[in-house]
Amino acid sequence: MEVNRVKQILSSSADIDVRYHGASVWIDQLHEDGRTATVHLRGPLEERTQVDIAELEEA
C-alpha cells in the first residue's frame, strides 16, 4: 500500500477493510519514516504490531 493511501485511510471516518497477510487489521499510526505503521487485528485482541506498509492490502 502506498503512504498516501495509508494517510487517507487514517483520516477517513469510513470502515475500510485493510489486510495484513490475509488478516483484517486496523491501522493505528503511520510512522515518521513513511514506510512502517502500527496495526492491530480487528476483534477482541488489542495486540499492536509494527509492519511495513508495502505488506498492507486494501480488501
Secondary structure, DSSP 8 states (H G I E B T S, - for coil): --HHHHHHHHH--S---EEETTEEEEEEEE-TTSSEEEEEESSS---EEEEEGGGEEE-
